[in-house]
Amino acid sequence: MTSMTGRRTAFAVAVTAVLACLTACMSAGPTEDDPVPWAEPLRAVERATGRAGSAWVTSTTVIGDELSLKADGALSWGDGVTGSLTLTYTGGTTADAMRALGVTSMEARYLPDAYYAKMGDAFAARADGRHWIKYAYDDLEDPGDGAGAGFADRMRDTAPDEAVKLLLASDDVHEVGRETARGRYTTHWSGTVDGYPGRTVDIWVDGQDLLVKKTERGRTEQGELSQTAYYSDYGVPVPVDRPPAADTADFTELMGGTTD
């Protein structure tokens, strides 16, 4: 089994990467009676995107010098967020730390109660042959160092309709105009995120009120955030199997085990 230092490194790197990749706001939008001019068209987008239930997601995320990441896969949000993404670390100190663990990309599986990270053969060699780490969302609320605070909410708020909720919760939203995104005619909306100074969200919506593209920009404690996500194939089936128990290590076990 790996040393305590190695276990903490694996935990911190994996959690930081996922938080950076799938950051979402936990604010609620305005009520149906709010007299803001953008409320009704954006609520139509929220309803349509929510009804679709699933989509293929491709995204890139950069956070200062800490992380550069690509994600690709399918997510479903009908009954809790489920899905599978391939995360590829393309730069930053997090990518350096992951390479030290023998990982340049990994599979991430999301189930309603937990997130699973496939760390690969190099990690398995130091974890009794187990390739996966399980992070139960309840456990991640208090991992002991504050790194996972709010993690469960963030994982449950990764669906594209959450970007619309960000704008519905804002006091500063405007329609930019008609634009083409990924070869589709769209309406571009832009706004600032209340409670996050300097953070902006832009969405591009097609004629069926479905998100085609989303961007977020702002500042975090780790540096400037820039994230772009594309959504396609709405309604795609998203089968997700729980990794085999014999091939899975629980993060609480890795953090609480004895050192060599």
Secondary structure, 3 states (H helix, E strand, C coil): CCCHHHHHHHHHHHHHHHHHHCCCCCCCCCCCCCCCCCHHHHHHHHHHHHHHCEEEEEEEEEECCCEEEEEEEEEECCCCCEEEEEEEEEEHHHHHHHHHCCCCEEEEEEECCEEEEECCHHHHCCCCCCCEEEEEHHHHCCCCCCCCCCHHHHHHCCCCHHHHHHHHCCCCEEEEEEEEECCEEEEEEEEECCCCCCCEEEEEECCCCCEEEEEEEEEECCEEEEEEEEEECCCCCCCCCCCCHHHEEEHHHHHHCCCC
